[in-house]
Amino acid sequence: MSSGSDSILDMYLYETNTLLEQLDGILLAAEQADTFSEENVNEIFRIMHTIKGSSAMMEFTSLMTVAHRIEDLFFIIREKTMEVVPLDLRPELFNMLFEAVDFFRGEIEKVENEEPLSESIDSIVDKINSLVNKIQNGGGGQPKEKPGAAPAAAGESAAPAPAPADSAYPFGVHVFFDEGSGMENLRAFMLVTAVKDFSVDFLSSPENTEADPSTSEIIADEGFYLWFHTVEERDTAVSAVQSAGSIRSYQPVEAKAESAPAAPAPAAQPAAPAPAVPAVPAQQAEEPKAAAPSKAPAAQQQHAKESLISVNLSKLDQLMAVVSEIVITESMVTASPDLKGLRLDNFNKSARDLRKLTDDLQDVSMSLRMVPVSSVFQKMNRIVRDMSKKLNRPARLTLIGEDTEVDKTIVDGISDPIMHIVRNSMDHGLEEHQEERIAKGKDPVGEIILSARHTGSEVIIEIIDDGRGADSQAILNKAIRQGLADPDREYSQKEILGFMMMPGFSTNTQVTEFSGRGVGMDVVKKNVADVGGTVSISSEWGKGMTTTLKIPLTMAIMDGMEVSVGESLFTIPINNIRSSSRVTAGDVIHDPARGEMMKFQGNFYPIIRAKDLFGLEDGHDNIEDGIVIWLEDSERSYCLFVDDLLGQQQIVVKPLPAYVNSFDVKSCGITGCSIMGDGSISIILDVANLYNAGRGMF
């Protein structure tokens, strides 16, 4: 496939996925209100119209057909308002639409994986058609009886045209729709609506097609007629026929006033080639005549245009890489040893200006990659809705801080972990029966809160449920049975909850659609760690559980404190540093295991010596000669002993080579590296894993 085709496909996938996200949000809100607003109806019609047209262009027939059928359905609702859908049919309408969204997503996933699309779509098409019939019959499932009399036309051949109902309309157009297109009565109604926008007076045959589904058979067999006063009016309306969707052919016909057979009509003309978006809604058909009146609301005719463009993420990665190199090169130039001892006032002024510009460029390039977490949060609405129905467990999802922005790569990385935690809250957390919640004095409807907030250079995401919480004893017993815990040792609440993030650990005794397969919080922990984040769990039995994700705003650039140990340089993330100080030997407390501890704000914290941990030959041994830094991550606090603080600066995070990573250096507390202004390498420390690596020292 050519690069041009790849580009078109990428744009199609991006646009369709965006529309499906938008559609999901509309459906969830509408289901809560048990109705669609006029704006919702117009928006869904537009979404289906766009998916239908772009899918037709890409020759994805299954997607095009289903979108076309839903578009027909919402054409009826748009013309007759939501009142045309009886209350007892609305749950069926919402369920069908959610099923359609799942169908679209499944087909799009097949396209992305280069798999063949579904060949049979009869099931979902039949559901849509059945719903249309029920709506047209006021909620009844059976179509009306076919009227006894029908126009006597001779199909698609150039046979004499039937007489119009009024002899003042002798000039007609005989239209045939595509074979097997279905719902021909609605297509005829849509064509009539489009012709009305041209402000011409005409008749149609059969009449009342929108109210009588049985006319579909007549139109499929004998065609559909439009009758006009003059040839000019007919010619004007032909443009609407040409631009309408699903038209197989059309031909001009004439009828005499006394209903005599018309003269042989010209040969049938093929329908005009379908445009990329086959069907043209009424508000678009009016464009050839600007002065023509329109019944569509102004909001429907004009959609607010945003000054946005979509950019491939790989291009943003390249931009960030170039900007990072500029930052490094700028530091190397201004810190060049060749400049030491020279008085260069003009150079120093220019260097300061250059630093300001590179900082601005860095900030702008970073902001291009920042996207709100709302794209992830909104998906959880659908999960809570579906599980609530399947488990018969009423629940609501509350979103807080969904406008919080994070790097695009990180947003993609945390989507699956958040989804898994929300599913856990629904399946494990919330009580199975409302009576159980009521007996505990809780709201009968369970609540899951999904929140995000900024704290310096990281984002805190919390998933909170008000369910049963974690049974510490059950978790400990399971951990003992699996050999993860020592039965003779006492564990703290935090340690017990930590077992939930062990591989293969699950408290469910039965495999269900949602859990119990041994794939659990360990996957969540790994995925979050892959984007530089941490996971912690807190719970109180009977009151619920809180899962906290701490993730960096970006993995590309960070604020760090440079420290030295001998000739080696290390970078510590600023947000992990509580304080630093020089201490005396008397400030250090030795425990029976020869470990060292420091007291800060009334609490004692173990000391890790970076020189001993990394096996460095040079560096201070006397604690009074160096600096003690108090570090803290989401789960623990401790102190790190280094030689000196070199200062705070913004650094470019570089991944370690694959060869180095093969030695599992991350478990030793090393997460990456950075190039300093003088060309030296600084190792970036992972505060959480650094503690785990140093535990053997105390």
C-alpha positions in Angstrom: 0.0 0.0 0.0 1.3 3.4 -0.9 2.2 6.0 1.7 -0.7 8.1 0.4 -3.2 5.3 1.1 -1.7 4.8 4.5 -2.2 8.4 5.2 -5.8 8.3 4.2 -6.4 5.1 6.3 -4.7 6.7 9.3 -7.0 9.7 8.9 -10.0 7.5 8.6 -9.2 5.5 11.7 -8.5 8.7 13.7 -11.7 10.4 12.6 -13.9 7.3 13.1 -12.4 6.6 16.6 -13.0 10.2 17.6 -16.6 10.1 16.4 -17.2 6.8 18.3 -15.8 8.4 21.5 -18.1 11.3 20.9 -21.1 9.0 20.2 -20.5 7.0 23.4 -20.6 10.2 25.5 -23.9 11.3 23.8 -25.5 7.9 24.4 -24.5 7.6 28.0 -25.9 11.1 28.8 -29.0 10.5 26.8 -29.7 7.1 28.5 -29.5 8.9 31.9 -32.1 11.4 30.6 -34.1 8.6 28.8 -34.3 10.8 25.7 -32.3 12.5 23.0 -32.3 16.2 22.7 -32.7 17.8 19.3 -29.0 18.6 19.3 -28.2 15.0 20.1 -30.3 13.7 17.3 -28.7 16.1 14.8 -25.2 15.1 16.1 -25.8 11.4 15.9 -27.3 11.8 12.4 -24.1 13.8 11.4 -21.8 11.2 13.0 -23.5 8.3 11.1 -23.6 10.3 7.9 -19.8 10.9 8.2 -19.0 7.2 9.1 -21.2 6.0 6.2 -19.5 8.3 3.7 -15.9 7.8 4.8 -16.5 4.0 5.1 -17.9 3.9 1.6 -14.9 5.8 0.3 -12.6 3.2 2.0 -14.9 0.3 0.7 -15.6 -0.9 4.2 -19.1 -2.2 3.3 -20.1 -3.6 6.7 -19.4 -0.3 8.4 -21.1 1.7 5.7 -24.3 -0.4 5.7 -24.8 -0.3 9.5 -24.1 3.4 9.6 -26.6 3.9 6.7 -29.3 2.1 8.5 -28.8 4.1 11.8 -28.8 7.3 9.7 -32.2 6.3 8.3 -33.5 5.7 11.8 -32.3 9.1 13.0 -33.7 10.7 9.9 -37.2 9.7 11.2 -36.4 10.9 14.7 -35.0 14.2 13.4 -38.1 14.9 11.2 -40.7 13.9 13.8 -38.8 14.6 17.1 -38.1 12.1 19.9 -41.8 11.8 20.6 -42.0 9.3 17.7 -40.1 6.8 19.9 -42.5 5.4 22.6 -41.1 5.2 26.1 -41.3 1.4 26.1 -39.0 1.3 23.0 -36.3 3.6 24.3 -34.3 1.0 26.3 -34.3 -1.1 23.1 -33.1 1.9 21.2 -30.2 2.6 23.6 -29.2 -1.0 23.7 -29.2 -1.3 20.0 -27.0 1.9 19.6 -24.5 0.7 22.2 -24.3 -2.6 20.4 -23.8 -0.7 17.1 -20.9 1.3 18.8 -19.3 -2.0 19.9 -19.8 -3.3 16.3 -18.0 -0.3 14.8 -15.2 -0.5 17.3 -14.7 -4.2 16.6 -14.6 -3.6 12.8 -12.2 -0.7 13.3 -9.9 -2.9 15.4 -10.0 -5.4 12.5 -8.9 -2.7 10.1 -6.1 -1.7 12.4 -4.9 -5.3 12.7 -5.3 -5.8 8.9 -7.9 -8.5 9.5 -10.9 -9.2 7.2 -14.1 -7.3 8.1 -17.3 -9.1 9.1 -19.2 -10.6 6.2 -22.5 -11.2 8.0 -24.1 -8.2 9.6 -27.7 -9.5 9.3 -28.1 -9.6 13.1 -27.5 -6.0 13.8 -29.2 -4.8 10.6 -32.3 -6.8 11.5 -32.4 -5.2 14.9 -32.2 -1.7 13.4 -34.9 -2.5 10.8 -37.1 -4.0 13.4 -36.8 -1.0 15.6 -37.6 1.3 12.6 -40.8 -0.7 11.9 -41.8 -0.6 15.6 -41.3 3.2 15.7 -43.3 3.7 12.5 -46.1 1.6 13.8 -46.3 3.4 17.1 -44.5 0.8 19.1 -46.1 -2.3 17.4 -43.9 -4.8 15.9 -45.9 -5.7 12.8 -46.1 -3.5 9.7 -49.4 -2.2 8.5 -51.4 -4.1 5.9 -50.5 -3.4 2.4 -53.2 -1.4 0.6 -55.2 -3.1 -2.0 -54.6 -0.6 -4.8 -51.2 0.3 -6.0 -49.9 2.3 -8.9 -49.6 0.1 -12.0 -46.1 0.7 -13.1 -44.0 -1.6 -15.2 -40.7 -1.6 -13.3 -37.6 0.1 -14.5 -38.2 -0.2 -18.2 -39.4 2.7 -20.3 -43.1 1.8 -19.9 -46.0 4.3 -19.9 -46.0 6.3 -16.7 -49.1 6.1 -14.5 -51.2 9.2 -14.3 -50.4 11.6 -11.5 -53.1 12.2 -8.8 -53.5 15.7 -10.2 -53.4 16.4 -14.0 -51.8 19.8 -13.3 -48.5 17.9 -12.5 -47.7 16.1 -15.8 -43.9 16.1 -15.7 -42.4 13.4 -13.6 -39.2 11.6 -12.5 -39.2 7.9 -12.1 -36.7 6.8 -9.5 -35.4 3.3 -8.6 -33.3 2.7 -5.5 -30.4 0.3 -5.2 -31.5 -3.4 -5.0 -31.5 -4.7 -1.5 -30.9 -1.2 0.0 -33.9 -1.8 2.3 -36.3 0.7 3.9 -37.2 2.2 0.4 -40.1 4.1 2.0 -37.6 6.1 4.2 -35.3 6.7 1.2 -38.2 8.0 -0.7 -39.2 10.2 2.2 -35.6 11.5 2.5 -35.7 12.3 -1.3 -39.0 14.2 -0.9 -37.5 16.2 1.9 -34.4 17.1 -0.2 -36.6 18.2 -3.1 -38.7 20.4 -0.9 -35.6 22.5 -0.1 -35.6 23.6 -3.8 -38.9 25.4 -3.2 -40.8 23.7 -6.0 -44.4 22.4 -5.9 -44.7 18.7 -6.6 -46.5 15.5 -5.8 -45.1 12.1 -5.0 -46.3 8.5 -5.6 -46.8 6.6 -3.4 -47.7 9.2 -0.8 -47.1 9.2 3.0 -44.1 6.8 2.6 -42.7 7.8 6.0 -45.9 6.7 7.8 -46.5 3.5 5.8 -43.7 1.0 5.8 -45.7 -1.3 3.5 -44.9 1.2 0.6 -41.3 -0.2 0.6 -42.4 -3.2 -1.4 -44.2 -1.0 -3.9 -41.3 1.3 -4.4 -38.8 -1.6 -4.6 -40.9 -3.3 -7.3 -42.4 -0.4 -9.3 -40.2 2.6 -8.4 -41.0 6.0 -6.9 -42.5 9.0 -8.8 -42.1 12.7 -8.4 -44.6 14.9 -10.4 -44.1 18.6 -11.2 -45.9 21.5 -12.9 -43.3 22.3 -15.5 -40.2 20.8 -17.1 -38.1 23.6 -15.5 -39.2 22.6 -12.0 -38.5 19.0 -12.8 -35.0 19.8 -14.1 -34.4 21.8 -10.9 -35.3 18.8 -8.7 -33.2 16.4 -10.7 -30.1 17.8 -9.0 -31.5 16.6 -5.7 -32.1 13.2 -7.2 -28.6 13.0 -8.5 -27.0 13.8 -5.2 -29.2 11.5 -3.1 -27.9 8.3 -1.8 -28.8 4.7 -2.9 -30.2 5.8 -6.3 -29.7 3.1 -8.9 -31.3 5.0 -11.8 -33.9 7.6 -12.7 -35.6 8.8 -15.9 -37.9 11.7 -16.9 -41.5 10.7 -17.7 -44.6 12.6 -18.8 -48.4 11.9 -18.4 -51.2 13.5 -20.3 -53.9 15.4 -18.5 -56.5 12.8 -19.5 -54.3 10.1 -18.0 -53.5 8.7 -21.4 -50.3 6.7 -21.6 -47.3 9.0 -21.9 -45.0 9.0 -24.9 -42.0 6.7 -24.8 -39.6 8.2 -22.3 -35.9 8.7 -23.0 -33.6 5.8 -22.1 -33.0 5.5 -18.4 -30.1 7.6 -17.1 -27.7 6.1 -14.7 -27.6 7.7 -11.3 -24.8 10.2 -10.9 -21.7 8.7 -9.3 -22.0 8.7 -5.5 -19.7 11.2 -3.8 -17.4 10.3 -0.9 -20.4 11.0 1.4 -23.2 9.3 -0.5 -26.3 10.7 1.1 -27.0 14.5 1.3 -29.1 15.6 4.2 -31.7 18.3 3.7 -29.7 21.1 5.2 -26.9 20.4 2.7 -29.1 20.1 -0.3 -30.2 23.7 0.0 -26.7 25.1 -0.9 -27.4 25.4 -4.7 -30.1 28.0 -3.8 -28.9 30.2 -1.1 -32.3 31.9 -0.8 -34.2 28.7 -0.3 -36.0 28.5 3.0 -34.8 25.8 5.4 -36.6 24.3 8.3 -33.4 23.0 9.9 -32.2 24.9 13.0 -29.2 27.2 12.6 -27.2 25.1 15.0 -27.7 22.1 12.7 -26.6 24.0 9.6 -23.4 25.4 11.1 -20.9 23.5 13.2 -18.3 25.4 15.2 -15.0 25.0 13.5 -12.0 24.6 15.8 -8.5 25.7 14.7 -7.1 22.2 15.3 -5.0 19.9 13.2 -4.1 16.2 13.9 -0.4 15.4 13.9 1.1 11.9 13.9 2.6 11.1 17.3 5.8 10.0 15.7 6.4 13.5 14.4 5.9 14.9 17.9 8.5 12.4 19.1 10.9 13.6 16.5 10.3 17.2 17.5 10.9 16.4 21.1 14.1 14.6 20.2 15.4 17.5 18.2 14.5 20.0 21.0 16.2 17.8 23.6 19.4 17.8 21.5 19.1 21.6 21.2 18.9 21.9 24.9 21.9 19.6 25.4 24.0 21.4 22.8 23.1 24.8 24.2 24.3 23.6 27.6 27.5 22.2 26.1 28.3 25.5 24.3 27.7 27.8 27.3 29.5 25.5 29.7 32.5 24.8 27.4 35.8 24.6 29.3 37.3 26.8 26.5 35.4 29.8 27.9 36.7 29.5 31.4 38.6 32.6 32.6 37.5 34.7 29.7 35.5 37.9 30.1 32.8 37.7 27.5 30.0 40.1 28.4 28.3 40.1 25.0 28.6 36.3 24.8 27.1 35.8 28.3 24.2 38.1 27.4 23.5 36.3 24.2 23.8 33.0 26.1 21.2 34.1 28.6 18.8 35.1 25.7 19.5 31.7 24.0 18.7 29.9 27.3 15.4 31.7 27.6 14.5 30.9 24.0 15.4 27.2 24.4 13.4 27.0 27.6 10.4 28.5 25.7 10.9 26.1 22.8 11.1 23.2 25.3 7.9 24.3 27.0 6.0 24.6 23.7 7.2 21.3 22.4 6.2 19.6 25.6 2.7 21.3 25.6 2.1 19.9 22.1 2.2 16.4 23.6 -0.1 17.2 26.5 -3.6 15.9 26.3 -6.4 15.8 28.9 -7.1 12.5 30.7 -10.7 13.0 29.8 -10.2 10.7 26.8 -9.4 7.8 29.2 -11.9 8.9 31.9 -14.9 9.0 29.5 -14.3 5.4 28.4 -14.9 4.3 32.0 -18.5 5.5 31.8 -19.3 2.8 29.3 -17.6 0.1 31.4 -19.5 1.1 34.5 -22.8 1.2 32.5 -22.3 -2.2 30.9 -21.1 -4.0 34.1 -23.9 -2.4 36.1 -26.5 -3.9 33.8 -24.8 -7.3 33.4 -24.1 -7.7 37.2 -27.5 -6.1 38.1 -25.5 -3.9 40.4 -26.6 -0.2 40.2 -23.6 2.1 40.2 -22.6 5.6 39.1 -19.3 7.0 38.0 -18.1 10.4 39.2 -15.3 12.1 37.3 -13.2 14.8 38.9 -10.4 16.8 37.2 -10.8 15.2 33.8 -9.2 18.3 32.1 -5.9 17.5 33.8 -3.3 17.2 31.1 -0.6 14.5 30.7 1.8 13.5 28.0 0.1 11.6 25.2 2.3 8.6 25.6 1.5 8.3 29.3 -2.2 8.7 28.6 -2.1 5.8 26.3 -0.1 3.8 28.8 -2.5 4.3 31.7 -5.8 3.5 29.9 -5.7 -0.2 30.4 -4.6 0.0 34.1 -7.4 2.4 34.9 -9.9 0.2 33.1 -8.8 -2.8 35.1 -9.1 -1.0 38.4 -12.6 0.3 37.6 -13.6 -3.3 36.6 -12.2 -4.5 39.9 -14.2 -1.9 41.8 -17.4 -3.0 40.0 -16.8 -6.8 40.3 -14.9 -7.1 43.7 -15.6 -3.8 45.5 -19.3 -2.9 45.3 -21.8 -5.0 47.2 -23.8 -7.5 45.2 -27.2 -6.6 46.7 -28.7 -3.2 47.4 -30.1 -4.6 50.7 -26.5 -5.2 51.9 -25.6 -1.5 51.2 -28.8 -0.2 52.8 -28.1 -2.3 55.9 -24.7 -0.6 56.2 -26.3 2.8 55.9 -25.0 3.4 52.4 -26.6 4.8 49.3 -28.3 1.9 47.4 -26.5 3.0 44.3 -22.8 2.3 44.5 -20.3 5.1 43.6 -16.9 5.0 41.9 -14.9 8.2 41.9 -12.2 8.7 39.3 -10.2 11.8 39.9 -7.0 13.4 38.6 -4.9 16.3 39.9 -1.5 17.9 39.4 1.1 18.0 42.1 4.3 19.6 40.8 5.8 17.4 38.1 3.4 14.5 38.5 -0.3 13.7 38.3 -2.2 11.8 41.0 -5.0 9.6 39.7 -7.3 8.0 42.3 -9.9 5.3 41.8 -12.2 5.3 44.8 -15.2 3.0 45.5 -17.6 2.9 48.4 -18.0 -0.8 48.4 -16.9 -3.6 50.8 -13.2 -2.8 50.8 -10.5 -5.4 51.0 -10.7 -8.3 53.5 -7.2 -8.3 54.9 -7.5 -11.7 56.4 -8.8 -13.3 53.2 -5.9 -11.7 51.2 -3.3 -12.9 53.8 -4.8 -16.5 53.8 -4.6 -16.6 50.0 -1.1 -15.2 50.0 0.0 -17.9 52.5 -1.6 -20.7 50.4 0.2 -19.4 47.3 3.5 -19.3 49.2 3.8 -15.5 49.0 3.6 -14.9 52.7 5.1 -16.4 55.8 2.4 -17.8 58.1 4.5 -17.2 61.2 5.1 -13.5 60.5 2.9 -10.5 61.2 2.2 -8.2 58.3 1.0 -4.6 58.3 -2.1 -3.5 56.4 0.0 -2.0 53.7 2.0 -5.2 53.2 -1.1 -7.3 53.1 -2.7 -5.1 50.4 0.6 -5.3 48.5 0.0 -9.0 47.9 -2.9 -8.0 45.6 -0.3 -6.7 43.1 1.6 -10.1 43.0 1.4 -12.1 39.7 -1.5 -14.5 39.6 -3.2 -13.2 42.7 -7.0 -13.0 42.7 -9.5 -13.1 45.5 -12.3 -14.4 43.2 -13.0 -18.0 43.6 -14.9 -18.4 40.3 -13.8 -17.3 36.8 -16.3 -14.8 35.5 -16.5 -12.6 32.4 -14.7 -9.9 34.4 -12.2 -11.5 36.7 -10.7 -14.6 38.3 -8.3 -15.5 35.6 -5.1 -14.7 37.5 -4.4 -11.6 35.5 -4.8 -8.8 38.0 -3.1 -5.9 39.7 0.3 -7.1 38.9 -0.3 -6.1 35.2 -1.6 -2.7 36.5 1.6 -2.2 38.5 3.8 -3.2 35.5 2.0 -1.0 33.0 2.1 2.0 35.3 5.8 1.4 36.1 6.5 1.3 32.3 5.5 5.0 32.2 7.5 5.9 35.2 4.6 5.7 37.7 3.8 3.9 40.9 0.6 2.2 42.3 -0.5 2.1 45.9 -3.7 0.7 47.5 -5.5 1.7 50.7 -8.7 0.2 52.1 -10.9 -0.1 55.1 -13.1 -3.1 55.5 -16.7 -2.3 54.9 -16.0 1.3 53.6 -14.3 0.9 50.3 -11.0 1.0 48.6 -8.7 3.7 47.0 -6.1 2.9 44.4 -3.7 5.7 43.7 -1.6 6.1 40.6 1.3 8.6 40.7 2.6 9.2 37.2 5.0 11.8 35.7 3.6 14.6 33.5 6.0 13.6 30.8 8.7 11.0 30.3 10.8 13.3 28.1 11.9 16.1 30.3 12.0 16.4 34.1 13.2 18.7 36.9 16.0 17.0 38.8 18.6 17.6 41.5 22.1 16.8 40.4 24.2 15.0 43.1 27.7 13.6 43.0 29.4 10.5 44.6 33.1 10.7 43.9 33.4 11.3 40.1 29.9 9.8 39.4 26.8 12.0 38.8 23.3 11.1 39.7 19.9 12.9 39.1 17.1 12.6 41.7 13.6 13.7 40.7 12.8 17.0 42.5 9.3 15.8 43.5 10.8 13.0 45.5 13.0 15.2 47.7 11.6 16.3 51.0 14.7 18.0 52.4 18.5 17.8 52.6 21.0 18.6 55.3 24.5 18.0 56.6 24.6 15.9 59.8 27.0 14.9 62.5 27.9 11.5 63.6 25.8 12.0 66.7 22.7 12.5 64.6 23.0 8.9 63.2 21.3 6.1 65.1 22.6 2.6 64.7 20.2 -0.4 65.0 21.2 -3.9 66.1 21.6 -5.0 62.5 24.3 -2.3 62.0 21.9 -0.3 59.9 21.9 3.5 60.1 18.9 5.7 60.7 18.1 9.4 60.8 15.3 11.3 62.6 13.3 13.8 60.7 10.2 15.5 62.1 9.8 13.0 64.9 10.1 9.8 62.7 13.1 7.6 62.0 14.2 6.8 58.5 16.9 4.3 57.2 20.0 5.7 55.5 21.2 4.2 52.1 24.7 5.0 51.2 24.9 5.5 47.4 28.6 4.7 47.3 28.1 1.2 48.9 24.9 0.5 47.0 26.5 1.0 43.6 29.9 -0.3 44.6 31.8 2.9 43.8 35.5 3.1 44.5 35.6 6.8 45.4 33.3 9.0 47.5 33.0 10.0 51.1 32.7 7.4 53.9 32.5 9.8 56.8 28.9 11.0 57.1 29.9 14.4 58.3 31.7 15.0 54.9 28.6 14.5 52.7 24.9 15.3 52.5 21.9 13.4 53.7 18.8 13.7 51.4 15.4 12.8 52.7 13.5 11.1 49.9 9.9 10.0 49.7 7.7 8.2 47.2 4.1 7.0 47.3 4.8 4.2 49.7 7.9 4.9 51.8 10.5 7.4 53.0 14.2 7.0 53.6 17.5 8.9 53.4 20.2 8.8 50.8 23.8 9.7 51.6 25.8 11.4 48.8 28.9 13.5 48.5 27.4 16.8 47.4 24.5 18.7 45.8 25.4 20.2 42.4 22.1 22.1 41.9 18.7 21.8 40.3 18.1 21.8 36.6 15.8 20.6 33.9 17.1 17.5 32.2 16.3 15.5 29.1 15.5 11.9 30.0 17.3 9.4 27.8 16.5 5.7 27.9 19.2 3.2 28.7 20.5 1.0 25.9 18.8 -2.4 25.5 22.0 -4.2 26.4 22.2 -2.3 29.8 18.5 -2.9 30.5 19.0 -6.6 29.9 20.8 -6.7 33.3 17.6 -5.4 35.1 19.2 -2.2 36.3 15.8 -0.8 36.9 15.4 -3.0 40.0 18.7 -1.5 41.3 17.1 2.0 41.2 18.3 3.2 37.8 15.6 4.4 35.4 17.5 6.3 32.7 20.3 8.8 32.1 20.9 12.3 30.9 23.6 14.2 29.1 25.0 17.1 31.0 26.2 20.4 29.6 29.9 19.3 29.7 29.0 16.1 27.9 29.2 13.9 31.0 26.5 11.3 31.8 24.2 11.5 34.8 22.3 8.5 36.0 18.6 9.1 36.8 17.6 7.3 40.0 14.2 5.6 40.6 13.4 6.5 44.2 11.0 3.5 44.7 13.3 0.8 43.4 16.3 2.4 45.0 14.8 1.7 48.4 14.1 -1.9 47.4 17.7 -2.3 46.2 19.1 -0.8 49.4 16.9 -2.8 51.9 19.7 -5.4 52.3 21.9 -2.7 53.7 19.8 -2.0 56.8 
